Amino acid sequence: EKGGLDALWAGNVAAVMRVMPFSAITFLTFDRFELACMRTLQRDTDPLCRFLAGSAAGATATILTYPFDLLRTRQANSWNCYSGYISACEEMIRQEGVGTLYNGLKPTLVGILPYAGISFATFHTLKAQIKDRGEDGAV
């Protein structure tokens, strides 16, 4: 009732603006973090390195795209006082300071670290096992 049918889509543009760079950053940085982990721990890649690299990639993407997540939340809750995304950022910074763009980042990171780590570790470990079985002819 509060916003009609349009309220269902509140924050959707900001969510899309966040998801695209989030995914790109995550996939771009995973291999680099995995290589760094292998060098630091002096071992071949394994589920632990994949977990650590996935967690680091997810954290990096979250930190870099978090202001979009905040905009999405603000738009869904109280967007009427802003005329657009740029004006919303300017107004939030003017009224609340630059740090406001990262309000709530810590609990978000607490959630993304295990999620991204488990996701990447599972995917790349299973991918490697399937590839190895395929080379042995036992797919």
C-alpha positions as CSV (number, residue, x, y, z in Angstrom):
1,E,0.0,0.0,0.0
2,K,2.7,2.4,1.0
3,G,4.2,3.0,-2.5
4,G,2.1,0.9,-4.8
5,L,3.5,-1.3,-7.4
6,D,6.5,1.0,-8.0
7,A,7.6,0.3,-4.4
8,L,8.4,-3.3,-5.3
9,W,11.2,-2.0,-7.6
10,A,12.6,0.6,-5.2
11,G,16.4,0.2,-5.1
12,N,16.6,-2.1,-8.1
13,V,18.7,0.2,-10.2
14,A,21.1,0.7,-7.3
15,A,21.2,-3.1,-6.8
16,V,22.1,-3.6,-10.5
17,M,24.7,-0.9,-10.3
18,R,26.3,-2.8,-7.4
19,V,26.0,-6.3,-8.7
20,M,27.8,-5.8,-12.0
21,P,31.0,-4.3,-10.6
22,F,30.8,-6.6,-7.5
23,S,30.9,-9.7,-9.7
24,A,33.6,-8.3,-12.0
25,I,35.9,-7.3,-9.0
26,T,35.3,-10.7,-7.3
27,F,36.2,-12.7,-10.4
28,L,39.1,-10.4,-11.4
29,T,40.7,-10.6,-8.0
30,F,40.2,-14.3,-7.0
31,D,43.0,-15.7,-9.1
32,R,45.4,-13.0,-7.9
33,F,44.5,-13.7,-4.3
34,E,44.8,-17.5,-4.9
35,L,48.3,-17.1,-6.4
36,A,49.3,-14.9,-3.4
37,C,48.1,-17.5,-1.0
38,M,49.9,-20.3,-2.8
39,R,53.2,-18.3,-2.7
40,T,52.8,-17.2,0.9
41,L,51.9,-20.6,2.2
42,Q,54.3,-22.3,-0.2
43,R,51.9,-24.9,-1.5
44,D,49.9,-25.9,-4.5
45,T,46.3,-24.6,-4.6
46,D,43.9,-26.5,-2.4
47,P,40.6,-25.8,-0.7
48,L,42.2,-23.7,2.0
49,C,43.8,-21.3,-0.5
50,R,40.6,-21.2,-2.5
51,F,38.6,-20.4,0.6
52,L,41.1,-17.6,1.6
53,A,41.2,-16.2,-1.9
54,G,37.4,-16.3,-2.3
55,S,37.0,-14.5,1.1
56,A,39.5,-11.9,0.1
57,A,37.9,-11.4,-3.3
58,G,34.5,-11.1,-1.8
59,A,35.7,-8.6,0.9
60,T,37.5,-6.5,-1.8
61,A,34.4,-6.3,-4.0
62,T,32.2,-5.6,-1.0
63,I,34.4,-2.7,0.2
64,L,34.6,-1.2,-3.3
65,T,30.9,-1.4,-4.0
66,Y,29.3,-0.9,-0.6
67,P,28.1,2.7,-1.3
68,F,25.8,1.3,-3.9
69,D,24.4,-1.1,-1.4
70,L,23.8,1.8,1.0
71,L,22.1,3.7,-1.8
72,R,19.9,0.7,-2.6
73,T,18.8,0.5,1.1
74,R,18.2,4.2,1.3
75,Q,16.2,4.2,-1.9
76,A,14.0,1.4,-0.7
77,N,13.3,3.1,2.6
78,S,13.3,6.9,2.2
79,W,14.2,8.0,-1.3
80,N,11.7,10.9,-1.5
81,C,14.2,13.4,-0.1
82,Y,16.7,12.8,-2.9
83,S,16.4,13.7,-6.6
84,G,18.9,11.0,-7.8
85,Y,21.9,8.9,-7.0
86,I,24.5,11.7,-7.2
87,S,22.4,14.1,-5.2
88,A,21.8,11.4,-2.6
89,C,25.5,10.8,-2.2
90,E,26.2,14.5,-2.0
91,E,23.5,15.1,0.5
92,M,24.4,12.1,2.7
93,I,28.1,13.2,2.7
94,R,27.1,16.8,3.5
95,Q,24.8,15.9,6.3
96,E,26.4,12.8,7.8
97,G,30.1,12.8,6.5
98,V,32.0,10.6,4.1
99,G,31.9,7.7,6.6
100,T,28.2,7.4,6.1
101,L,28.8,5.7,2.8
102,Y,30.2,2.8,4.7
103,N,27.7,2.5,7.6
104,G,27.0,-1.2,8.1
105,L,30.1,-2.4,6.3
106,K,31.4,-4.5,9.2
107,P,28.4,-6.8,9.5
108,T,28.2,-7.1,5.8
109,L,31.9,-8.3,5.7
110,V,31.1,-10.8,8.5
111,G,28.6,-12.3,6.2
112,I,30.5,-12.1,2.9
113,L,33.8,-13.6,4.2
114,P,32.5,-17.2,4.8
115,Y,30.0,-17.0,1.9
116,A,32.5,-16.0,-0.8
117,G,35.1,-18.3,0.7
118,I,32.9,-21.4,0.7
119,S,31.5,-20.5,-2.7
120,F,34.8,-20.2,-4.4
121,A,36.4,-23.1,-2.5
122,T,33.5,-25.4,-3.4
123,F,33.3,-24.4,-7.0
124,H,37.0,-24.5,-7.9
125,T,37.6,-27.7,-5.9
126,L,34.8,-29.6,-7.6
127,K,35.9,-28.2,-11.0
128,A,39.4,-29.5,-10.4
129,Q,38.1,-32.9,-9.4
130,I,35.8,-33.2,-12.4
131,K,38.6,-32.1,-14.7
132,D,41.0,-34.7,-13.1
133,R,38.4,-37.4,-13.5
134,G,37.8,-36.4,-17.1
135,E,41.5,-36.7,-17.9
136,D,41.5,-40.2,-16.4
137,G,38.4,-41.2,-18.5
138,A,36.2,-41.7,-15.4
139,V,33.8,-38.9,-15.8
